[in-house]
Amino acid sequence: MPHPLPQRPRSVSLRARNTALVGLCLLSAAARAQAPLAPGGAHYTISQNGKPLGEATYAVASIPNGYTITSSGHMSLAKFTYSFHHQASLDASLNLVTDTLGGAVNGTRGHAGNIEFNTASSPSGRDFQIDISADGKQTTNSIDRHRNTVLVPDLVPGAYALMARLAMAQPQSAWVLIPKENGLLVPAAYQLRADVAATLNGRATSVKHATAQLSDANSITLELYYTASGQLMEADLNAQNLYVIHDGFKLVTHPAPTPPPPGQPPAQPGTDQGQGTVPQPQVQ
């Protein structure tokens, strides 16, 4: 009779295989999280119900040990105009170091609102020091500093571009700092969804899609569309019916909005369930 084949030590083989798989996953995650930002920029249209309201730009520049992302833009409605300027400094792992937001609102009644919202890491690196100037009133605050934190004002494409990079990296935890009141720090979750058909300058393409859920009391959601390399193509603020769209880009069909969490009613278009009222400033 032929001798039976010797049994392989399955436990050792499986253990080695699992260890290798875990190592590969960790390396892959690290590579995604630390993928460098490419210097450059893009131009976007701010629209509502298909009607252009304004424009915005952002640009990435390399600096020693990190990057800067600079955004600016403006929009106009019948009763007001709004303009903003935003600059974030990041370390090489895309963690926020400093952030400056300036916004101005001018209404038909002669009221003008201005804000400067400045955020900087403390010398210890453990927290953010926040300085707010709103119409001559000064306010300060201190909050915990976490990895994978983004300051997220409304309509700022540089902030949405950084959120797209975090969606690609899928970190175990992520945060957003909302420039409202004295600065609201809330957890964020990035849900990857199916790729979406689109056109860019008339040519067919497809883009990645992620839903960013900002878990504060209102459970804000943002829809992010971006290329495989992380270039932001569109950001949808569905609750406010506002869209930030890359020049020449168009989705073939907008996916259905992500359902709200259990117990929360769906957002109605045009209602104030965004990061703050539109337009900025958001400090109240």
C-alpha atoms as a printed R data frame, in Angstrom:
    type eleno elety resid chain resno       x      y       z
1   ATOM     1    CA   MET     A     1   0.000  0.000   0.000
2   ATOM     2    CA   PRO     A     2   1.261  3.430  -0.742
3   ATOM     3    CA   HIS     A     3   2.227  5.480   2.230
4   ATOM     4    CA   PRO     A     4  -0.202  8.324   2.990
5   ATOM     5    CA   LEU     A     5   1.071 11.832   2.364
6   ATOM     6    CA   PRO     A     6   2.366 13.398   5.545
7   ATOM     7    CA   GLN     A     7   0.000 15.869   7.179
8   ATOM     8    CA   ARG     A     8   1.186 19.461   7.025
9   ATOM     9    CA   PRO     A     9   1.356 21.307  10.314
10  ATOM    10    CA   ARG     A    10  -1.755 23.311   9.488
11  ATOM    11    CA   SER     A    11  -1.719 25.453  12.609
12  ATOM    12    CA   VAL     A    12   1.784 26.716  11.863
13  ATOM    13    CA   SER     A    13   0.946 27.272   8.184
14  ATOM    14    CA   LEU     A    14  -2.241 29.160   8.954
15  ATOM    15    CA   ARG     A    15  -0.531 31.189  11.626
16  ATOM    16    CA   ALA     A    16   2.248 32.168   9.252
17  ATOM    17    CA   ARG     A    17  -0.246 32.946   6.508
18  ATOM    18    CA   ASN     A    18  -2.390 35.095   8.778
19  ATOM    19    CA   THR     A    19   0.664 36.937  10.052
20  ATOM    20    CA   ALA     A    20   1.729 37.665   6.505
21  ATOM    21    CA   LEU     A    21  -1.741 38.870   5.560
22  ATOM    22    CA   VAL     A    22  -1.930 41.159   8.576
23  ATOM    23    CA   GLY     A    23   1.479 42.566   7.716
24  ATOM    24    CA   LEU     A    24   0.437 43.225   4.144
25  ATOM    25    CA   CYS     A    25  -2.749 44.959   5.293
26  ATOM    26    CA   LEU     A    26  -0.839 47.162   7.719
27  ATOM    27    CA   LEU     A    27   1.686 48.086   5.053
28  ATOM    28    CA   SER     A    28  -1.106 48.852   2.613
29  ATOM    29    CA   ALA     A    29  -2.923 51.033   5.134
30  ATOM    30    CA   ALA     A    30   0.273 52.850   6.022
31  ATOM    31    CA   ALA     A    31   1.035 53.471   2.376
32  ATOM    32    CA   ARG     A    32  -2.448 54.941   1.810
33  ATOM    33    CA   ALA     A    33  -2.300 57.122   4.894
34  ATOM    34    CA   GLN     A    34   1.150 58.490   4.071
35  ATOM    35    CA   ALA     A    35   0.683 58.892   0.317
36  ATOM    36    CA   PRO     A    36   2.148 62.308  -0.528
37  ATOM    37    CA   LEU     A    37   0.010 65.173  -1.751
38  ATOM    38    CA   ALA     A    38   0.864 66.304  -5.248
39  ATOM    39    CA   PRO     A    39   1.465 70.073  -5.556
40  ATOM    40    CA   GLY     A    40  -1.113 71.767  -7.740
41  ATOM    41    CA   GLY     A    41  -4.635 73.099  -7.591
42  ATOM    42    CA   ALA     A    42  -8.119 73.118  -9.057
43  ATOM    43    CA   HIS     A    43 -11.060 75.418  -9.724
44  ATOM    44    CA   TYR     A    44 -14.665 74.708  -8.707
45  ATOM    45    CA   THR     A    45 -18.145 76.100  -9.214
46  ATOM    46    CA   ILE     A    46 -20.476 76.549  -6.230
47  ATOM    47    CA   SER     A    47 -24.016 75.783  -7.338
48  ATOM    48    CA   GLN     A    48 -27.541 75.325  -6.027
49  ATOM    49    CA   ASN     A    49 -30.346 73.661  -8.007
50  ATOM    50    CA   GLY     A    50 -28.077 73.673 -11.041
51  ATOM    51    CA   LYS     A    51 -27.571 77.438 -10.851
52  ATOM    52    CA   PRO     A    52 -24.012 78.773 -10.351
53  ATOM    53    CA   LEU     A    53 -23.716 80.932  -7.247
54  ATOM    54    CA   GLY     A    54 -19.974 81.446  -7.098
55  ATOM    55    CA   GLU     A    55 -16.571 79.838  -7.413
56  ATOM    56    CA   ALA     A    56 -13.761 78.454  -5.291
57  ATOM    57    CA   THR     A    57 -10.199 77.262  -5.714
58  ATOM    58    CA   TYR     A    58  -7.626 75.340  -3.748
59  ATOM    59    CA   ALA     A    59  -3.897 74.759  -4.119
60  ATOM    60    CA   VAL     A    60  -1.434 72.368  -2.489
61  ATOM    61    CA   ALA     A    61   2.194 73.348  -1.875
62  ATOM    62    CA   SER     A    62   5.042 71.374  -0.307
63  ATOM    63    CA   ILE     A    63   6.811 72.855   2.704
64  ATOM    64    CA   PRO     A    64   9.551 71.376   4.916
65  ATOM    65    CA   ASN     A    65   8.071 68.348   6.711
66  ATOM    66    CA   GLY     A    66   4.612 68.794   5.280
67  ATOM    67    CA   TYR     A    67   2.168 70.704   3.105
68  ATOM    68    CA   THR     A    68  -0.074 73.741   2.935
69  ATOM    69    CA   ILE     A    69  -3.553 73.684   1.406
70  ATOM    70    CA   THR     A    70  -4.933 77.106   0.527
71  ATOM    71    CA   SER     A    71  -8.540 77.755  -0.528
72  ATOM    72    CA   SER     A    72 -10.507 80.866  -1.411
73  ATOM    73    CA   GLY     A    73 -13.895 81.565  -2.881
74  ATOM    74    CA   HIS     A    74 -17.030 83.652  -2.998
75  ATOM    75    CA   MET     A    75 -20.745 83.256  -3.662
76  ATOM    76    CA   SER     A    76 -23.708 85.576  -4.128
77  ATOM    77    CA   LEU     A    77 -27.426 85.233  -3.512
78  ATOM    78    CA   ALA     A    78 -30.188 87.782  -3.761
79  ATOM    79    CA   LYS     A    79 -29.813 88.998  -0.182
80  ATOM    80    CA   PHE     A    80 -26.106 88.616   0.577
81  ATOM    81    CA   THR     A    81 -22.598 87.891  -0.614
82  ATOM    82    CA   TYR     A    82 -20.057 85.681   1.092
83  ATOM    83    CA   SER     A    83 -16.310 85.310   0.625
84  ATOM    84    CA   PHE     A    84 -13.733 83.174   2.406
85  ATOM    85    CA   HIS     A    85 -10.038 82.415   2.617
86  ATOM    86    CA   HIS     A    86  -8.656 79.281   4.245
87  ATOM    87    CA   GLN     A    87  -5.164 77.899   4.770
88  ATOM    88    CA   ALA     A    88  -4.197 74.648   6.518
89  ATOM    89    CA   SER     A    89  -0.687 73.475   7.361
90  ATOM    90    CA   LEU     A    90  -0.190 69.726   7.618
91  ATOM    91    CA   ASP     A    91   2.643 67.451   8.660
92  ATOM    92    CA   ALA     A    92   4.010 64.742   6.351
93  ATOM    93    CA   SER     A    93   1.265 62.326   7.543
94  ATOM    94    CA   LEU     A    94  -1.452 64.896   6.711
95  ATOM    95    CA   ASN     A    95  -2.180 65.698  10.348
96  ATOM    96    CA   LEU     A    96  -3.381 69.236  10.998
97  ATOM    97    CA   VAL     A    97  -0.808 71.598  12.547
98  ATOM    98    CA   THR     A    98  -2.288 75.078  11.987
99  ATOM    99    CA   ASP     A    99  -5.423 76.319  10.282
100 ATOM   100    CA   THR     A   100  -6.727 79.805   9.505
101 ATOM   101    CA   LEU     A   101 -10.221 80.610   8.238
102 ATOM   102    CA   GLY     A   102 -11.411 84.074   7.308
103 ATOM   103    CA   GLY     A   103 -14.943 84.818   6.142
104 ATOM   104    CA   ALA     A   104 -17.045 87.878   5.373
105 ATOM   105    CA   VAL     A   105 -20.783 88.230   4.818
106 ATOM   106    CA   ASN     A   106 -22.457 91.361   3.446
107 ATOM   107    CA   GLY     A   107 -26.250 91.627   3.399
108 ATOM   108    CA   THR     A   108 -28.682 93.955   1.720
109 ATOM   109    CA   ARG     A   109 -29.587 95.542   5.069
110 ATOM   110    CA   GLY     A   110 -26.098 96.892   5.436
111 ATOM   111    CA   HIS     A   111 -25.036 94.249   7.962
112 ATOM   112    CA   ALA     A   112 -21.524 92.900   7.542
113 ATOM   113    CA   GLY     A   113 -20.175 89.907   9.417
114 ATOM   114    CA   ASN     A   114 -16.476 89.070   9.601
115 ATOM   115    CA   ILE     A   115 -14.674 86.220  11.283
116 ATOM   116    CA   GLU     A   116 -11.148 84.939  11.794
117 ATOM   117    CA   PHE     A   117 -10.940 81.385  13.138
118 ATOM   118    CA   ASN     A   118  -7.353 80.395  13.944
119 ATOM   119    CA   THR     A   119  -6.276 76.951  15.113
120 ATOM   120    CA   ALA     A   120  -2.751 75.897  16.081
121 ATOM   121    CA   SER     A   121  -1.173 72.910  17.771
122 ATOM   122    CA   SER     A   122   0.123 73.646  21.252
123 ATOM   123    CA   PRO     A   123   3.878 73.227  21.947
124 ATOM   124    CA   SER     A   124   3.134 69.821  23.514
125 ATOM   125    CA   GLY     A   125   1.220 68.702  20.416
126 ATOM   126    CA   ARG     A   126  -1.554 67.327  22.619
127 ATOM   127    CA   ASP     A   127  -4.200 69.956  21.948
128 ATOM   128    CA   PHE     A   128  -5.301 72.742  19.614
129 ATOM   129    CA   GLN     A   129  -5.387 76.351  20.738
130 ATOM   130    CA   ILE     A   130  -8.256 78.215  19.072
131 ATOM   131    CA   ASP     A   131  -8.492 81.989  18.697
132 ATOM   132    CA   ILE     A   132 -11.676 83.478  17.271
133 ATOM   133    CA   SER     A   133 -12.359 87.040  16.232
134 ATOM   134    CA   ALA     A   134 -15.953 87.739  15.208
135 ATOM   135    CA   ASP     A   135 -17.018 91.326  14.563
136 ATOM   136    CA   GLY     A   136 -14.517 92.623  17.117
137 ATOM   137    CA   LYS     A   137 -15.279 90.032  19.795
138 ATOM   138    CA   GLN     A   138 -12.361 87.827  20.846
139 ATOM   139    CA   THR     A   139 -12.828 84.253  22.080
140 ATOM   140    CA   THR     A   140 -10.336 81.498  22.909
141 ATOM   141    CA   ASN     A   141 -10.696 77.777  23.407
142 ATOM   142    CA   SER     A   142  -8.630 74.611  23.749
143 ATOM   143    CA   ILE     A   143  -9.585 71.161  22.435
144 ATOM   144    CA   ASP     A   144  -7.896 67.777  22.188
145 ATOM   145    CA   ARG     A   145  -5.649 67.256  19.177
146 ATOM   146    CA   HIS     A   146  -6.235 63.970  17.361
147 ATOM   147    CA   ARG     A   147  -4.731 62.382  14.303
148 ATOM   148    CA   ASN     A   148  -6.824 62.580  11.116
149 ATOM   149    CA   THR     A   149  -8.531 65.846  12.056
150 ATOM   150    CA   VAL     A   150  -9.825 68.272   9.419
151 ATOM   151    CA   LEU     A   151 -11.207 71.757   9.944
152 ATOM   152    CA   VAL     A   152 -14.374 71.692   7.814
153 ATOM   153    CA   PRO     A   153 -15.996 75.013   6.925
154 ATOM   154    CA   ASP     A   154 -18.805 75.066   4.390
155 ATOM   155    CA   LEU     A   155 -17.868 75.271   0.696
156 ATOM   156    CA   VAL     A   156 -14.067 75.062   1.166
157 ATOM   157    CA   PRO     A   157 -12.674 72.651  -1.469
158 ATOM   158    CA   GLY     A   158  -9.288 72.228   0.238
159 ATOM   159    CA   ALA     A   159 -11.003 70.795   3.323
160 ATOM   160    CA   TYR     A   160 -13.089 68.422   1.208
161 ATOM   161    CA   ALA     A   161  -9.977 67.330  -0.703
162 ATOM   162    CA   LEU     A   162  -8.309 66.375   2.587
163 ATOM   163    CA   MET     A   163 -11.439 64.492   3.644
164 ATOM   164    CA   ALA     A   164 -11.258 62.541   0.373
165 ATOM   165    CA   ARG     A   165  -7.710 61.489   1.261
166 ATOM   166    CA   LEU     A   166  -8.913 60.252   4.650
167 ATOM   167    CA   ALA     A   167 -11.714 58.329   2.947
168 ATOM   168    CA   MET     A   168  -9.057 56.601   0.844
169 ATOM   169    CA   ALA     A   169  -6.913 55.830   3.904
170 ATOM   170    CA   GLN     A   170  -9.816 54.510   6.030
171 ATOM   171    CA   PRO     A   171  -8.224 55.265   9.414
172 ATOM   172    CA   GLN     A   172  -9.587 53.572  12.522
173 ATOM   173    CA   SER     A   173 -10.655 56.959  13.879
174 ATOM   174    CA   ALA     A   174 -11.079 60.403  12.354
175 ATOM   175    CA   TRP     A   175 -12.332 63.798  13.501
176 ATOM   176    CA   VAL     A   176 -13.623 67.075  12.142
177 ATOM   177    CA   LEU     A   177 -13.385 70.501  13.728
178 ATOM   178    CA   ILE     A   178 -16.443 72.578  12.858
179 ATOM   179    CA   PRO     A   179 -15.904 76.375  13.064
180 ATOM   180    CA   LYS     A   180 -19.115 76.953  14.972
181 ATOM   181    CA   GLU     A   181 -19.503 78.501  18.437
182 ATOM   182    CA   ASN     A   182 -16.091 78.014  20.108
183 ATOM   183    CA   GLY     A   183 -15.080 75.168  17.811
184 ATOM   184    CA   LEU     A   184 -16.888 71.824  17.807
185 ATOM   185    CA   LEU     A   185 -14.752 68.680  17.636
186 ATOM   186    CA   VAL     A   186 -16.803 65.653  16.540
187 ATOM   187    CA   PRO     A   187 -15.920 62.164  15.288
188 ATOM   188    CA   ALA     A   188 -16.155 61.421  11.575
189 ATOM   189    CA   ALA     A   189 -16.740 58.179   9.691
190 ATOM   190    CA   TYR     A   190 -15.957 57.660   6.008
191 ATOM   191    CA   GLN     A   191 -18.122 55.074   4.265
192 ATOM   192    CA   LEU     A   192 -16.828 53.891   0.891
193 ATOM   193    CA   ARG     A   193 -19.534 53.437  -1.718
194 ATOM   194    CA   ALA     A   194 -19.641 52.115  -5.276
195 ATOM   195    CA   ASP     A   195 -17.787 53.929  -8.032
196 ATOM   196    CA   VAL     A   196 -19.909 56.374  -9.995
197 ATOM   197    CA   ALA     A   197 -20.047 57.098 -13.735
198 ATOM   198    CA   ALA     A   198 -19.232 60.670 -14.742
199 ATOM   199    CA   THR     A   199 -17.848 62.826 -17.517
200 ATOM   200    CA   LEU     A   200 -14.855 65.147 -17.403
201 ATOM   201    CA   ASN     A   201 -14.651 67.709 -20.192
202 ATOM   202    CA   GLY     A   202 -17.100 65.571 -22.141
203 ATOM   203    CA   ARG     A   203 -15.156 62.319 -21.825
204 ATOM   204    CA   ALA     A   204 -16.585 59.317 -19.960
205 ATOM   205    CA   THR     A   205 -14.867 58.371 -16.720
206 ATOM   206    CA   SER     A   206 -15.667 56.982 -13.281
207 ATOM   207    CA   VAL     A   207 -14.889 58.340  -9.839
208 ATOM   208    CA   LYS     A   208 -14.702 57.082  -6.294
209 ATOM   209    CA   HIS     A   209 -17.522 57.907  -3.897
210 ATOM   210    CA   ALA     A   210 -17.520 58.166  -0.119
211 ATOM   211    CA   THR     A   211 -19.993 59.458   2.427
212 ATOM   212    CA   ALA     A   212 -18.544 61.409   5.320
213 ATOM   213    CA   GLN     A   213 -20.759 61.312   8.387
214 ATOM   214    CA   LEU     A   214 -19.989 63.884  11.040
215 ATOM   215    CA   SER     A   215 -21.425 62.585  14.262
216 ATOM   216    CA   ASP     A   216 -22.609 65.629  16.138
217 ATOM   217    CA   ALA     A   217 -26.174 66.234  17.327
218 ATOM   218    CA   ASN     A   218 -27.374 66.903  13.761
219 ATOM   219    CA   SER     A   219 -25.473 63.980  12.186
220 ATOM   220    CA   ILE     A   220 -24.226 65.930   9.163
221 ATOM   221    CA   THR     A   221 -23.342 64.020   6.007
222 ATOM   222    CA   LEU     A   222 -21.232 65.028   3.010
223 ATOM   223    CA   GLU     A   223 -20.961 63.165  -0.282
224 ATOM   224    CA   LEU     A   224 -17.421 63.160  -1.701
225 ATOM   225    CA   TYR     A   225 -16.485 62.232  -5.275
226 ATOM   226    CA   TYR     A   226 -12.810 61.930  -6.173
227 ATOM   227    CA   THR     A   227 -10.361 60.214  -8.510
228 ATOM   228    CA   ALA     A   228  -8.299 57.141  -7.673
229 ATOM   229    CA   SER     A   229  -5.368 59.487  -6.991
230 ATOM   230    CA   GLY     A   230  -7.410 61.566  -4.522
231 ATOM   231    CA   GLN     A   231  -8.292 64.602  -6.675
232 ATOM   232    CA   LEU     A   232 -11.543 66.101  -5.415
233 ATOM   233    CA   MET     A   233 -14.152 66.305  -8.188
234 ATOM   234    CA   GLU     A   234 -17.323 67.153  -6.282
235 ATOM   235    CA   ALA     A   235 -18.605 67.655  -2.750
236 ATOM   236    CA   ASP     A   236 -22.351 67.634  -2.069
237 ATOM   237    CA   LEU     A   237 -23.942 69.311   0.943
238 ATOM   238    CA   ASN     A   238 -27.348 67.763   0.319
239 ATOM   239    CA   ALA     A   239 -29.029 69.154   3.426
240 ATOM   240    CA   GLN     A   240 -28.168 72.668   2.274
241 ATOM   241    CA   ASN     A   241 -28.686 71.894  -1.412
242 ATOM   242    CA   LEU     A   242 -25.200 73.206  -2.213
243 ATOM   243    CA   TYR     A   243 -22.602 71.596  -4.470
244 ATOM   244    CA   VAL     A   244 -18.898 72.283  -5.059
245 ATOM   245    CA   ILE     A   245 -18.062 70.949  -8.530
246 ATOM   246    CA   HIS     A   246 -14.733 70.710 -10.373
247 ATOM   247    CA   ASP     A   247 -14.612 72.537 -13.710
248 ATOM   248    CA   GLY     A   248 -15.774 70.295 -16.554
249 ATOM   249    CA   PHE     A   249 -17.005 67.539 -14.225
250 ATOM   250    CA   LYS     A   250 -20.506 66.082 -14.240
251 ATOM   251    CA   LEU     A   251 -21.972 62.996 -12.602
252 ATOM   252    CA   VAL     A   252 -24.075 60.917 -14.968
253 ATOM   253    CA   THR     A   253 -26.513 60.207 -12.129
254 ATOM   254    CA   HIS     A   254 -26.395 61.368  -8.537
255 ATOM   255    CA   PRO     A   255 -26.588 58.388  -6.168
256 ATOM   256    CA   ALA     A   256 -29.390 58.474  -3.637
257 ATOM   257    CA   PRO     A   257 -28.383 60.358  -0.470
258 ATOM   258    CA   THR     A   258 -27.174 58.227   2.413
259 ATOM   259    CA   PRO     A   259 -30.096 57.438   4.765
260 ATOM   260    CA   PRO     A   260 -29.986 59.263   8.118
261 ATOM   261    CA   PRO     A   261 -29.101 57.341  11.285
262 ATOM   262    CA   PRO     A   262 -31.956 55.465  13.031
263 ATOM   263    CA   GLY     A   263 -34.327 57.809  14.794
264 ATOM   264    CA   GLN     A   264 -33.369 60.902  12.815
265 ATOM   265    CA   PRO     A   265 -35.699 62.289  10.119
266 ATOM   266    CA   PRO     A   266 -34.346 62.821   6.608
267 ATOM   267    CA   ALA     A   267 -32.875 66.239   5.928
268 ATOM   268    CA   GLN     A   268 -35.043 68.532   3.828
269 ATOM   269    CA   PRO     A   269 -33.269 70.431   1.042
270 ATOM   270    CA   GLY     A   270 -32.431 73.940   2.074
271 ATOM   271    CA   THR     A   271 -32.730 73.346   5.815
272 ATOM   272    CA   ASP     A   272 -29.915 74.245   8.140
273 ATOM   273    CA   GLN     A   273 -28.361 70.888   8.986
274 ATOM   274    CA   GLY     A   274 -24.925 71.718   7.700
275 ATOM   275    CA   GLN     A   275 -21.790 72.585   9.617
276 ATOM   276    CA   GLY     A   276 -23.350 75.972  10.318
277 ATOM   277    CA   THR     A   277 -25.716 78.367   8.669
278 ATOM   278    CA   VAL     A   278 -24.939 79.254   5.083
279 ATOM   279    CA   PRO     A   279 -23.269 81.576   4.478
280 ATOM   280    CA   GLN     A   280 -20.422 81.758   6.952
281 ATOM   281    CA   PRO     A   281 -19.242 82.938   9.470
282 ATOM   282    CA   GLN     A   282 -20.270 80.058  11.678
283 ATOM   283    CA   VAL     A   283 -19.228 81.347  15.086
284 ATOM   284    CA   GLN     A   284 -22.321 82.133  17.124
